[in-house]
Amino acid sequence: MRLKRLEIQGFKSFARPVSLDFGQGITAIVGPNGSGKSNISDALRWVMGEQSAKSLRGYKMEDVIFAGSDGKRPLGMAEVQVTLDNSDGFFPLDYAELTVTRRVYRSGDSEFLINKQSCRLRDIHDLFTDTGLGREGYAVIGQGQIDAVLSVRPEDRRVLLEETAGIVKYRQRKEQALRKLEDTSIDLLRVTDILHELESQLGPLEEQAKQARLYLDLAERLQGAELDLYHLTWHGLDQKWVERQERLVSLQASYDGAAEELHSLEEQKLRLDREEQHLEEEIEGHRQDLMDLTEGYNQGVHTIQLYQERLQNHNTRSEQLTGLIRAQEDELERLQSEGSGLKKQFTELLEQIRVQEETIAQAELGVEDLQQRHKKGQMESQGLKDDFFDFMRELTERRNFQRGFGERQSNLESQIAANQDELQRFTESMAVAGKQVRELDEKRLQLADALEALAVREQQTQSELEGAKRNLAQHQSHVRGMQEKLAQVTSRLKTLQEFEEGYAGYAFGVKRIMQHGEMSKLVFGTVADVITVPSGLETAFEVALGAGLQNLITPGEAEAKTLIAWLQKVQGGRVTILPLDTIKGSEFSPDRKNLLNQAGVLGTALDLLTISKQYLPALASLLGRVVITEDLDTALRLKRDLGQFSRIVTRDGSVVFPSGAMTGGSLNNRTSGLL
C-alpha cells in the first residue's frame, strides 16, 4: 500500500484545485510559515475520517471550507480525494487503486465516496481500521504530538499501542458484540414477558373460539338476511323503476300532446294576429275615409254657410234693388205720365204753333216768348229723355244682374242640394263605417279575450310541463341515487365477502384454518370478528390488541390441540388460540377503576367494547388491564397514579408501558385494517 495522490479543493487555504502526486521514496513538503503545509496533513486526516474539528485546528466542521480572502469570494464546499495504491491487496477490496473522497457543504451536509461509489463514514472508518491510517492512527503525527504521547496517561497511551499492534479492530468488534448481547438480553426479557402474558391468555381462548363460531354462524345468517333484504329492496326499486318509466312515458305523451296543442294554438294565434292586423288596417283605412269625409263635410258645411251668407246678402241686395226698381218704375210711370202730358202739351203746343203761325203775323210779339218756351220745353224734354235712357240702362243692368243672380242662386241651390245629398250619403256611410268599427271593436275584444285565454292556457300548460319535467328529473335523480346506492352496497357487499372469504390481512396460519372447511368449524372466529369497536377508536384498539386481533377463539383446549396438530402436519404456519374453557383474564379492582374517573380517560378497553358475554374471558386476557385515553398527557398522568396496568393507549395510537417506555408517532396507514 502506498500514497499516490492527494487532490484538494476548497479546503481551508486551498481555494483553487490542487493535486499532489507522491512518487516512490520519501516526499518532503517545505515552505514558509502560513503557506499551508499543516493544511495538507489536516486534509489527509480529514479525508480518512477525522470528525473532531479541534483536531483539525478549528471550532466547527464548516471552518474547513475556504472562507474567502482579498479578491476571492468564499466557497460553499470543500472536497479532498486521496488515492492509494492497492496492487498488493493491502485493503480488502478488489481494486488495484483505491480513491477515497469526502465533501462537506456549508449547509452541514456531507458526502463520502469510495471509488466514486457513495458510502457511509463508518465504511471509511472500517476500511482504515488496523492500517495505522485511521482517525486514531499513528501515520499522521502533528506538531507537539510526540510530547503529548509521552506525557499522556497510560490508558490513553494504550490506545496508541493497540492501534500500533493492530488490535483496535478486534476491540471495536468486541464492544459491538457486547452491545448486541445486551440488546438481545433485553429483547429476550421482553419476549419472556410477552410469553408469560400470552400463557395467561390461553384460558379464555376456548370461549372466544365458541363466540367466533357463533359469530360466523350469525354472520352467515346475517349475510343471508342482508341478501334477502337487498333482493327485496332491488325488487321494490325495480317495480318503482317500471312505474316511473310508465309515468315518464305518460308524461312524455302528455308533453307531446300539450306541445302539439301549443303549436296549434300558436298557429291560431299567428292567424288571429294576421286577421287583427288586417282588420286594424281596414279600420285605419275607414278612419282615414271618415276623416276625409268629415273634412269634406266640414268644407261643404262651410261652403253652404258661405253661400247662404252670400245668398242672404244677394237677397238683401235684391230687395234693395227691387225697392229701387219699384221707385224707378214709379218714377218712370210718373215721368211717362208727365211725358204723356208733355206730349199732349207738345201736341197742343204744335197745334197752337200752327195756329199761332197762322197768326204769326198777328202775334210777333208773342213769338220770342213762345220760342223761349219751346227751347225750354225741348231742353226739359231732352233732359227727360236722357234721364229716361239712363233709367232704362240702369234698369237693363239691374234686370241683367237679377237674371245672373237668379242663375247663380239656382246654381248655388243645386250645389247645396248636391252637397246635402253627398252629406246624406256621407252620413249613411259614416253610420255604416261606425257600425263596422263597432263590429270590429267587438271582434277585436273577442280576439283579445281569446288570446288572453290562450295565453293563460299556454301558461298553465307550460307550468304543468315544467312541473312534470321537475317531477321527472326528481324521479330520475332518485332512481340514479338508488342505483348508485345499490351499486355501492353491492360493491361493498362483494368486497366484504371477498375480504371475509380471503381473510385479507390475516396471518398465513389463520387463513389456512379459516379457509379449511373442517378446521374452520372448530373455531368461533378471530378476536377481530367477535368485537365491535366504538366509532373513532379503531386505531386505539388495533394498537392495543396488535397481533391479538388475529387470535383464534375455540370452545376448548381439545379443539385448540387439533388445530395446532393440523397446522404442524400441513406446515400451515403458526397461530395463537384462546380456548374458552381454560382462558382466564384479569381486570382492574373497583378501587383502581375509580381512578379512571377523570378528564381525558375514556375507560378500560374491555368496558368500551361491545362483545358477547361468552367471549368476555378471552377479551379480558387481552384487554383486561388496558386503558384508553384521549391524549398522551392524560396517559402519562394516569401512569403515575394507576399502577398494575398492562398498557395505556391513546386515541391516536400512542402507547405507555408500565416500565415507562412509550411508543408513538405518525401512522401513514392503519395498523392492520381488521377493524
VMD Tcl script that draws the C-alpha trace (Angstrom):
set ca {
  {0.00 0.00 0.00}
  {1.39 3.42 -0.95}
  {0.03 7.00 -1.04}
  {-0.10 8.05 -4.72}
  {-2.07 11.30 -4.96}
  {-3.86 13.91 -2.85}
  {-6.37 16.30 -4.50}
  {-7.65 19.30 -2.54}
  {-10.32 21.89 -3.49}
  {-11.88 24.50 -1.21}
  {-10.25 23.02 1.93}
  {-9.00 25.72 4.29}
  {-6.46 27.85 2.35}
  {-6.74 25.85 -0.92}
  {-9.30 27.89 -2.85}
  {-8.27 26.55 -6.26}
  {-7.96 22.83 -7.04}
  {-4.55 21.43 -6.06}
  {-3.21 17.95 -6.91}
  {-0.17 16.49 -5.12}
  {1.43 13.37 -6.62}
  {3.62 11.23 -4.32}
  {6.27 9.12 -6.08}
  {8.49 6.32 -4.80}
  {10.57 7.06 -1.73}
  {10.15 9.95 0.71}
  {8.28 13.14 -0.21}
  {9.00 16.28 1.83}
  {6.83 19.40 1.73}
  {8.64 22.61 2.69}
  {7.62 26.22 2.76}
  {7.40 29.33 4.96}
  {5.05 29.66 7.88}
  {1.42 30.13 6.88}
  {1.89 28.64 3.40}
  {-0.47 25.69 4.14}
  {1.87 22.79 4.96}
  {-0.16 21.79 8.01}
  {-3.39 22.13 5.98}
  {-2.14 19.27 3.75}
  {-1.79 16.95 6.74}
  {-5.17 18.16 8.05}
  {-6.72 17.38 4.67}
  {-5.21 13.87 4.74}
  {-6.55 13.23 8.25}
  {-9.97 14.69 7.35}
  {-10.46 12.56 4.22}
  {-9.59 9.41 6.22}
  {-12.47 10.04 8.64}
  {-11.41 12.59 11.26}
  {-14.55 14.02 12.91}
  {-13.01 16.28 15.56}
  {-12.90 19.92 14.43}
  {-10.48 20.62 17.25}
  {-8.02 18.07 15.86}
  {-8.23 19.96 12.56}
  {-7.46 23.24 14.36}
  {-10.99 24.58 14.08}
  {-14.17 25.15 16.12}
  {-16.72 23.55 13.84}
  {-16.65 21.42 10.72}
  {-17.67 24.36 8.46}
  {-14.33 26.00 9.33}
  {-12.53 23.65 6.91}
  {-14.32 25.34 3.95}
  {-12.42 28.20 2.32}
  {-13.75 31.41 3.94}
  {-12.51 33.86 1.31}
  {-9.71 36.41 1.10}
  {-8.80 39.60 -0.70}
  {-10.12 39.28 -4.22}
  {-11.55 35.79 -3.65}
  {-15.10 35.04 -2.57}
  {-15.94 32.28 -0.04}
  {-16.71 28.81 -1.37}
  {-19.70 26.67 -0.48}
  {-17.99 23.27 -0.48}
  {-14.72 21.61 0.50}
  {-13.54 18.39 -1.18}
  {-10.50 16.16 -0.62}
  {-9.59 13.00 -2.57}
  {-6.82 10.62 -1.57}
  {-5.65 7.89 -3.96}
  {-3.85 4.82 -2.55}
  {-2.02 2.02 -4.37}
  {-3.71 -1.30 -3.52}
  {-1.89 -3.51 -6.03}
  {-0.56 -5.64 -3.15}
  {-4.11 -6.24 -1.80}
  {-3.46 -4.40 1.46}
  {-7.11 -3.28 1.58}
  {-9.84 -5.96 1.39}
  {-11.19 -4.59 -1.90}
  {-10.84 -5.89 -5.44}
  {-9.29 -2.69 -6.76}
  {-5.63 -2.06 -7.70}
  {-6.13 1.63 -6.89}
  {-8.33 2.99 -4.10}
  {-9.74 6.56 -4.11}
  {-11.49 7.92 -1.04}
  {-13.45 11.18 -1.41}
  {-15.05 13.38 1.22}
  {-17.12 16.55 0.71}
  {-18.73 18.95 3.14}
  {-21.16 21.82 2.40}
  {-21.91 24.95 4.37}
  {-25.43 23.63 4.93}
  {-23.87 20.88 7.05}
  {-24.44 18.06 4.53}
  {-21.57 15.65 3.87}
  {-20.80 13.08 1.17}
  {-18.46 10.09 1.33}
  {-17.32 8.04 -1.68}
  {-15.04 5.06 -2.24}
  {-14.00 4.77 -5.89}
  {-16.86 7.18 -6.77}
  {-19.41 4.94 -5.06}
  {-21.46 6.55 -2.27}
  {-20.79 5.09 1.18}
  {-21.03 5.84 4.91}
  {-18.46 7.43 7.19}
  {-18.45 4.16 9.12}
  {-17.38 2.33 5.95}
  {-14.34 4.62 5.71}
  {-13.53 4.07 9.40}
  {-13.79 0.28 8.92}
  {-11.61 0.50 5.80}
  {-8.71 2.22 7.61}
  {-9.03 0.34 10.91}
  {-5.80 -1.57 11.84}
  {-3.92 0.10 8.96}
  {-2.42 2.92 11.01}
  {-4.26 5.43 8.80}
  {-7.48 5.71 10.79}
  {-8.71 8.55 12.98}
  {-6.80 7.06 15.92}
  {-3.80 6.01 13.82}
  {-0.18 6.95 14.20}
  {0.59 7.57 10.49}
  {-0.02 11.33 10.84}
  {1.71 13.00 13.81}
  {1.32 16.73 14.19}
  {3.39 19.33 15.91}
  {3.78 18.67 19.65}
  {2.02 15.29 19.49}
  {5.21 13.32 20.42}
  {5.48 15.18 23.71}
  {1.73 14.68 24.18}
  {2.15 10.91 23.64}
  {4.96 10.71 26.17}
  {3.05 12.72 28.77}
  {-0.43 11.19 28.47}
  {-1.95 8.72 30.92}
  {-1.22 5.02 30.49}
  {-4.82 4.41 29.42}
  {-4.52 6.89 26.54}
  {-1.07 5.57 25.60}
  {-2.61 2.10 25.48}
  {-4.92 3.20 22.70}
  {-1.95 4.26 20.59}
  {-0.16 0.98 21.31}
  {-3.27 -1.03 20.40}
  {-3.54 0.85 17.13}
  {0.12 0.14 16.50}
  {-0.36 -3.53 17.34}
  {-3.42 -3.75 15.06}
  {-5.91 -4.93 17.68}
  {-8.24 -1.89 17.65}
  {-10.45 -3.63 15.13}
  {-10.96 -6.58 17.44}
  {-11.60 -4.32 20.41}
  {-14.27 -2.47 18.43}
  {-15.82 -5.75 17.29}
  {-15.83 -6.92 20.91}
  {-17.59 -3.76 22.05}
  {-20.11 -4.10 19.23}
  {-20.75 -7.76 20.10}
  {-21.25 -6.85 23.78}
  {-23.78 -4.17 22.81}
  {-25.64 -6.66 20.63}
  {-25.63 -9.19 23.51}
  {-27.07 -6.57 25.83}
  {-29.77 -5.67 23.33}
  {-30.54 -9.35 22.80}
  {-30.83 -9.89 26.56}
  {-33.33 -7.03 26.76}
  {-35.28 -8.47 23.81}
  {-35.28 -11.93 25.43}
  {-36.58 -10.42 28.65}
  {-39.37 -8.70 26.74}
  {-40.18 -11.89 24.81}
  {-40.31 -13.79 28.12}
  {-42.75 -11.20 29.50}
  {-44.87 -11.49 26.37}
  {-44.85 -15.29 26.59}
  {-45.94 -15.17 30.22}
  {-48.68 -12.76 29.29}
  {-49.78 -14.92 26.36}
  {-49.77 -18.03 28.55}
  {-52.12 -16.26 30.92}
  {-54.40 -15.57 27.96}
  {-54.68 -19.17 26.77}
  {-57.59 -19.89 29.12}
  {-60.27 -17.67 27.55}
  {-59.35 -18.73 24.01}
  {-61.84 -21.63 24.02}
  {-64.74 -19.36 24.92}
  {-63.57 -16.89 22.33}
  {-63.43 -19.70 19.78}
  {-67.03 -20.60 20.60}
  {-68.00 -16.98 20.26}
  {-66.11 -16.86 16.99}
  {-68.01 -19.85 15.61}
  {-71.27 -18.34 16.82}
  {-70.25 -15.11 15.18}
  {-69.51 -16.90 11.92}
  {-72.90 -18.61 12.07}
  {-74.65 -15.33 12.86}
  {-72.59 -13.56 10.23}
  {-73.65 -16.15 7.65}
  {-77.28 -15.77 8.68}
  {-76.89 -12.01 8.65}
  {-75.38 -12.23 5.20}
  {-78.35 -14.29 4.01}
  {-80.77 -11.83 5.60}
  {-78.93 -8.92 4.05}
  {-79.00 -10.62 0.67}
  {-82.76 -11.19 1.07}
  {-83.16 -7.56 2.10}
  {-81.10 -6.39 -0.84}
  {-83.12 -8.65 -3.15}
  {-86.41 -7.27 -1.82}
  {-85.07 -3.74 -1.99}
  {-83.89 -4.32 -5.53}
  {-87.26 -5.84 -6.47}
  {-89.07 -2.84 -4.98}
  {-86.75 -0.44 -6.72}
  {-87.24 -2.33 -9.97}
  {-91.02 -2.05 -9.63}
  {-90.68 1.65 -8.82}
  {-88.41 2.00 -11.82}
  {-91.04 0.37 -14.06}
  {-93.74 2.63 -12.60}
  {-91.52 5.67 -13.07}
  {-90.85 4.61 -16.65}
  {-94.60 4.24 -17.30}
  {-95.21 7.57 -15.63}
  {-92.42 9.02 -17.72}
  {-93.98 7.66 -20.90}
  {-97.38 9.08 -19.85}
  {-95.86 12.45 -19.01}
  {-93.94 12.40 -22.27}
  {-97.17 11.66 -24.19}
  {-98.94 14.46 -22.27}
  {-96.00 16.69 -23.01}
  {-96.12 15.83 -26.72}
  {-99.90 16.42 -26.81}
  {-99.52 19.70 -24.98}
  {-96.67 20.64 -27.32}
  {-98.86 19.88 -30.37}
  {-101.79 21.81 -28.87}
  {-99.43 24.64 -28.03}
  {-98.15 24.56 -31.62}
  {-101.71 24.70 -33.00}
  {-102.58 27.49 -30.58}
  {-99.51 29.37 -31.67}
  {-100.53 28.94 -35.33}
  {-104.08 30.08 -34.47}
  {-102.60 32.99 -32.56}
  {-100.48 33.92 -35.59}
  {-103.56 33.67 -37.85}
  {-105.61 35.79 -35.44}
  {-102.71 38.26 -35.24}
  {-102.70 38.50 -39.03}
  {-106.53 38.96 -39.08}
  {-106.29 41.53 -36.33}
  {-103.57 43.36 -38.27}
  {-105.71 43.21 -41.44}
  {-108.75 44.49 -39.51}
  {-106.68 47.22 -37.96}
  {-105.51 48.22 -41.45}
  {-109.15 48.26 -42.68}
  {-110.19 50.24 -39.59}
  {-107.35 52.63 -40.23}
  {-108.48 52.97 -43.89}
  {-112.10 53.57 -42.80}
  {-110.89 56.04 -40.23}
  {-108.93 57.87 -42.96}
  {-112.01 57.80 -45.21}
  {-114.09 59.02 -42.28}
  {-111.61 61.80 -41.65}
  {-111.66 62.72 -45.37}
  {-115.49 62.65 -45.40}
  {-115.59 64.65 -42.18}
  {-113.20 67.18 -43.68}
  {-115.29 67.32 -46.92}
  {-118.46 67.61 -44.85}
  {-116.95 70.46 -42.86}
  {-115.82 72.12 -46.08}
  {-119.30 71.62 -47.62}
  {-120.96 72.99 -44.48}
  {-118.57 75.94 -44.59}
  {-119.27 76.45 -48.30}
  {-123.03 76.18 -47.67}
  {-122.78 78.69 -44.86}
  {-120.73 80.97 -47.13}
  {-123.23 80.59 -49.96}
  {-126.14 81.10 -47.54}
  {-124.46 84.24 -46.29}
  {-123.87 85.38 -49.87}
  {-127.46 84.41 -50.76}
  {-128.68 86.39 -47.80}
  {-126.57 89.33 -48.95}
  {-127.88 88.86 -52.51}
  {-131.41 88.68 -51.16}
  {-130.86 91.84 -49.20}
  {-129.29 93.47 -52.26}
  {-132.11 92.10 -54.41}
  {-134.69 93.58 -52.05}
  {-132.83 96.85 -52.14}
  {-132.65 96.68 -55.95}
  {-136.31 95.64 -56.10}
  {-137.23 98.67 -53.97}
  {-135.05 100.86 -56.15}
  {-136.60 99.31 -59.28}
  {-140.07 99.95 -57.85}
  {-139.06 103.52 -57.10}
  {-137.57 103.91 -60.58}
  {-140.67 102.28 -62.07}
  {-142.84 104.66 -60.07}
  {-140.57 107.49 -61.20}
  {-140.75 106.13 -64.77}
  {-144.53 105.90 -64.59}
  {-144.56 109.40 -63.20}
  {-142.20 110.54 -65.93}
  {-144.20 108.61 -68.55}
  {-147.30 110.23 -67.27}
  {-145.52 113.56 -67.32}
  {-144.21 112.73 -70.85}
  {-147.71 111.91 -71.95}
  {-148.84 115.20 -70.52}
  {-145.88 116.90 -72.16}
  {-146.58 115.13 -75.46}
  {-150.13 116.19 -75.10}
  {-149.00 119.69 -74.25}
  {-146.47 119.50 -77.11}
  {-149.24 118.42 -79.45}
  {-151.34 121.15 -78.14}
  {-148.40 123.49 -78.49}
  {-147.78 122.33 -82.04}
  {-151.36 122.88 -82.74}
  {-151.11 126.20 -81.03}
  {-147.94 126.89 -83.06}
  {-149.71 126.06 -86.16}
  {-152.49 128.21 -85.02}
  {-150.05 130.84 -83.94}
  {-148.03 130.50 -87.17}
  {-151.11 131.29 -88.92}
  {-151.43 134.11 -86.65}
  {-147.64 134.87 -86.55}
  {-148.06 137.80 -88.19}
  {-150.65 138.74 -85.75}
  {-148.61 137.81 -82.70}
  {-144.98 138.66 -83.48}
  {-144.60 139.98 -80.01}
  {-145.51 136.59 -78.57}
  {-143.16 134.63 -80.91}
  {-139.97 135.11 -78.86}
  {-141.80 134.08 -75.76}
  {-143.10 131.01 -77.45}
  {-139.69 130.22 -78.90}
  {-138.17 130.57 -75.47}
  {-140.81 128.33 -74.03}
  {-140.24 125.89 -76.91}
  {-136.50 125.74 -76.29}
  {-137.07 125.35 -72.63}
  {-139.56 122.56 -73.32}
  {-137.09 120.94 -75.72}
  {-134.34 121.15 -73.11}
  {-136.60 119.71 -70.49}
  {-137.74 117.06 -72.94}
  {-134.13 116.29 -73.86}
  {-133.23 116.04 -70.09}
  {-136.17 113.80 -69.51}
  {-135.07 111.65 -72.44}
  {-131.59 111.45 -71.04}
  {-132.94 110.54 -67.61}
  {-135.22 108.02 -69.24}
  {-132.39 106.50 -71.18}
  {-130.21 106.37 -68.03}
  {-133.05 104.79 -66.13}
  {-133.61 102.27 -68.90}
  {-129.89 101.46 -68.99}
  {-129.78 101.06 -65.22}
  {-132.96 99.05 -65.33}
  {-131.46 96.83 -68.01}
  {-128.35 96.40 -65.91}
  {-130.42 95.61 -62.85}
  {-132.51 93.15 -64.80}
  {-129.35 91.55 -66.19}
  {-127.90 91.39 -62.66}
  {-131.12 89.99 -61.33}
  {-131.21 87.43 -64.11}
  {-127.46 86.45 -63.45}
  {-128.11 86.44 -59.73}
  {-131.02 84.13 -60.23}
  {-128.91 81.79 -62.31}
  {-126.16 81.89 -59.69}
  {-128.72 81.37 -56.96}
  {-130.15 78.40 -58.81}
  {-126.60 77.05 -59.27}
  {-125.87 77.51 -55.55}
  {-129.16 75.91 -54.63}
  {-128.39 72.92 -56.91}
  {-124.85 72.75 -55.43}
  {-126.29 72.94 -51.90}
  {-128.77 70.20 -52.81}
  {-125.90 68.10 -54.22}
  {-123.84 68.77 -51.07}
  {-126.81 67.83 -48.93}
  {-127.20 64.62 -50.94}
  {-123.47 63.94 -50.60}
  {-123.70 64.76 -46.89}
  {-126.62 62.38 -46.58}
  {-124.63 59.69 -48.35}
  {-121.59 60.51 -46.22}
  {-123.74 60.35 -43.07}
  {-125.09 56.97 -44.18}
  {-121.51 55.83 -45.00}
  {-120.39 57.13 -41.59}
  {-123.16 55.17 -39.93}
  {-122.14 52.03 -41.85}
  {-118.46 52.64 -41.05}
  {-119.29 53.26 -37.37}
  {-121.25 50.03 -37.33}
  {-118.31 48.23 -38.93}
  {-115.93 49.88 -36.44}
  {-118.14 48.76 -33.56}
  {-118.29 45.27 -35.02}
  {-114.51 45.29 -35.50}
  {-114.00 46.54 -31.92}
  {-116.27 43.79 -30.63}
  {-114.38 41.24 -32.73}
  {-111.04 42.67 -31.54}
  {-112.21 42.41 -27.92}
  {-113.32 38.84 -28.57}
  {-109.96 38.07 -30.16}
  {-108.13 39.73 -27.23}
  {-110.18 37.65 -24.77}
  {-109.44 34.54 -26.80}
  {-105.72 35.43 -26.92}
  {-105.70 36.08 -23.18}
  {-107.44 32.76 -22.54}
  {-104.94 31.08 -24.87}
  {-102.06 32.79 -23.02}
  {-103.44 31.65 -19.65}
  {-103.92 28.14 -21.00}
  {-100.42 28.21 -22.51}
  {-99.00 29.39 -19.19}
  {-100.91 26.68 -17.34}
  {-99.71 24.09 -19.87}
  {-96.14 25.40 -19.56}
  {-96.38 25.31 -15.76}
  {-97.76 21.78 -15.86}
  {-94.99 20.86 -18.29}
  {-92.31 22.39 -16.04}
  {-93.80 20.59 -13.04}
  {-93.81 17.35 -14.99}
  {-90.19 17.95 -16.01}
  {-89.22 18.68 -12.40}
  {-91.04 15.58 -11.18}
  {-89.39 13.57 -13.93}
  {-85.95 14.99 -13.03}
  {-86.58 14.26 -9.34}
  {-87.68 10.72 -10.13}
  {-84.69 10.21 -12.40}
  {-82.35 11.65 -9.76}
  {-83.96 9.45 -7.12}
  {-83.63 6.41 -9.37}
  {-79.98 7.28 -10.11}
  {-79.34 7.78 -6.39}
  {-80.94 4.44 -5.58}
  {-78.96 2.79 -8.38}
  {-75.73 4.34 -7.10}
  {-76.58 3.32 -3.54}
  {-77.42 -0.17 -4.74}
  {-74.14 -0.33 -6.68}
  {-72.25 0.88 -3.62}
  {-73.98 -1.62 -1.37}
  {-73.41 -4.41 -3.90}
  {-69.76 -3.42 -4.31}
  {-69.25 -3.16 -0.56}
  {-71.03 -6.48 -0.03}
  {-68.85 -8.11 -2.69}
  {-65.71 -6.56 -1.19}
  {-66.68 -7.68 2.30}
  {-67.45 -11.14 1.00}
  {-64.11 -11.33 -0.77}
  {-62.39 -9.89 2.28}
  {-64.04 -12.35 4.64}
  {-63.65 -15.27 2.28}
  {-60.00 -14.45 1.57}
  {-59.18 -13.27 5.13}
  {-57.03 -10.50 3.71}
  {-54.66 -9.02 6.26}
  {-54.57 -12.17 8.41}
  {-51.54 -14.34 9.12}
  {-50.92 -17.39 6.97}
  {-51.92 -19.84 9.71}
  {-55.19 -18.04 10.39}
  {-56.02 -18.05 6.68}
  {-55.33 -21.77 6.37}
  {-57.63 -22.62 9.29}
  {-60.48 -20.25 8.40}
  {-60.47 -21.30 4.74}
  {-60.45 -25.01 5.56}
  {-63.92 -26.46 5.70}
  {-63.36 -28.91 8.59}
  {-60.90 -26.90 10.66}
  {-62.95 -23.69 10.48}
  {-65.84 -25.48 12.21}
  {-63.67 -25.85 15.34}
  {-63.25 -22.06 15.63}
  {-65.70 -19.40 16.74}
  {-63.67 -16.84 14.83}
  {-60.88 -14.35 15.32}
  {-60.83 -11.66 18.01}
  {-61.49 -9.06 15.29}
  {-64.65 -10.95 14.33}
  {-66.26 -11.04 17.78}
  {-65.75 -7.43 18.92}
  {-67.48 -4.19 17.99}
  {-65.33 -1.08 18.45}
  {-66.82 2.39 19.13}
  {-66.53 4.81 16.24}
  {-63.31 6.81 16.33}
  {-61.40 4.30 18.48}
  {-60.45 1.82 15.73}
  {-56.79 2.91 15.71}
  {-56.53 2.75 19.51}
  {-57.92 -0.81 19.66}
  {-55.82 -2.03 16.74}
  {-52.70 -0.76 18.53}
  {-53.88 -2.13 21.91}
  {-54.63 -5.59 20.53}
  {-51.88 -5.70 17.89}
  {-51.41 -9.26 16.69}
  {-54.07 -10.34 19.20}
  {-56.71 -9.31 16.65}
  {-55.81 -12.48 14.74}
  {-56.03 -14.79 17.74}
  {-58.48 -17.63 17.17}
  {-61.21 -18.40 19.69}
  {-62.14 -22.08 20.25}
  {-64.61 -23.75 22.63}
  {-61.88 -25.65 24.48}
  {-58.36 -26.98 24.59}
  {-59.22 -30.08 22.55}
  {-60.14 -28.01 19.52}
  {-57.01 -25.90 20.01}
  {-54.79 -29.01 20.12}
  {-56.47 -30.34 16.97}
  {-55.84 -27.10 15.14}
  {-52.19 -26.94 16.20}
  {-51.61 -30.56 15.19}
  {-53.19 -29.92 11.81}
  {-51.02 -26.85 11.20}
  {-47.92 -28.84 12.08}
  {-48.99 -31.58 9.72}
  {-49.67 -29.32 6.73}
  {-46.89 -26.84 7.50}
  {-49.59 -24.14 7.73}
  {-47.80 -21.62 9.90}
  {-48.39 -20.60 13.50}
  {-51.45 -19.17 15.28}
  {-52.42 -18.14 18.79}
  {-55.56 -19.82 20.12}
  {-57.76 -18.76 23.04}
  {-59.70 -21.79 24.45}
  {-62.76 -20.51 26.30}
  {-62.83 -23.37 28.81}
  {-59.40 -22.58 30.25}
  {-58.60 -18.96 29.36}
  {-58.52 -16.54 32.24}
  {-58.13 -12.81 32.30}
  {-57.50 -10.18 34.93}
  {-59.29 -6.87 35.35}
  {-58.90 -3.78 37.48}
  {-60.26 -3.80 41.01}
  {-63.10 -1.38 41.81}
  {-60.67 0.90 43.66}
  {-58.42 1.06 40.61}
  {-61.39 1.68 38.34}
  {-62.34 4.69 40.47}
  {-59.01 6.24 39.45}
  {-60.21 6.20 35.84}
  {-62.99 8.69 36.61}
  {-61.05 11.76 35.49}
  {-60.95 14.06 32.48}
  {-59.38 12.63 29.36}
  {-59.78 8.96 30.41}
  {-62.26 7.10 28.19}
  {-62.24 3.92 30.32}
  {-60.90 0.40 30.16}
  {-60.69 -1.18 26.73}
  {-62.86 -4.07 27.93}
  {-65.66 -1.73 29.06}
  {-65.60 0.23 25.79}
  {-66.05 -2.86 23.62}
  {-69.36 -4.41 22.62}
  {-68.94 -8.22 22.85}
  {-70.92 -11.30 23.65}
  {-70.68 -12.43 27.27}
  {-69.22 -15.83 26.35}
  {-66.17 -14.13 24.81}
  {-65.51 -11.96 27.86}
  {-62.72 -14.15 29.39}
  {-60.80 -14.20 26.12}
  {-61.01 -10.41 25.73}
  {-60.22 -9.94 29.42}
  {-56.97 -11.84 28.91}
  {-56.04 -9.41 26.14}
  {-57.54 -6.11 27.29}
  {-58.39 -6.58 30.98}
  {-55.75 -4.12 32.16}
  {-55.63 -1.84 29.10}
  {-56.88 1.75 29.45}
  {-57.90 4.08 26.59}
  {-57.27 7.85 26.97}
  {-57.77 10.91 24.81}
  {-54.13 12.02 24.61}
  {-50.59 11.26 25.74}
  {-50.55 13.81 28.58}
  {-53.53 12.10 30.20}
  {-51.85 8.70 29.72}
  {-48.62 9.88 31.42}
  {-50.57 11.45 34.30}
  {-52.61 8.27 34.74}
  {-49.46 6.08 34.68}
  {-48.16 7.72 37.86}
  {-51.44 7.11 39.74}
  {-52.83 3.85 38.36}
  {-50.15 1.16 38.52}
  {-50.73 -2.56 37.82}
  {-51.81 -1.93 34.26}
  {-50.74 -3.65 31.06}
  {-50.56 -0.55 28.88}
  {-52.31 2.75 28.31}
  {-53.29 3.54 24.72}
  {-54.32 6.97 23.42}
  {-56.94 7.67 20.77}
  {-54.23 8.33 18.14}
  {-52.37 5.05 18.87}
  {-49.61 6.15 21.25}
  {-48.78 3.57 23.97}
  {-47.40 3.97 27.52}
  {-45.98 0.83 29.21}
  {-45.62 0.24 32.98}
  {-41.82 0.33 32.61}
  {-42.05 3.92 31.38}
  {-41.41 3.04 27.74}
  {-43.55 4.88 25.17}
  {-44.44 4.09 21.58}
  {-45.91 6.66 19.24}
  {-45.54 8.76 16.12}
  {-47.40 9.15 12.86}
  {-49.37 6.35 11.24}
  {-49.39 6.60 7.46}
  {-51.93 3.80 7.31}
  {-53.97 2.00 9.87}
  {-52.05 -0.73 11.65}
  {-53.93 -3.66 10.21}
  {-57.28 -2.55 8.93}
  {-59.04 -5.54 10.52}
  {-61.35 -3.22 12.43}
}
mol new
graphics top color blue
foreach p $ca { graphics top sphere $p radius 0.5 }
foreach p [lrange $ca 0 end-1] q [lrange $ca 1 end] { graphics top cylinder $p $q radius 0.2 }
display resetview
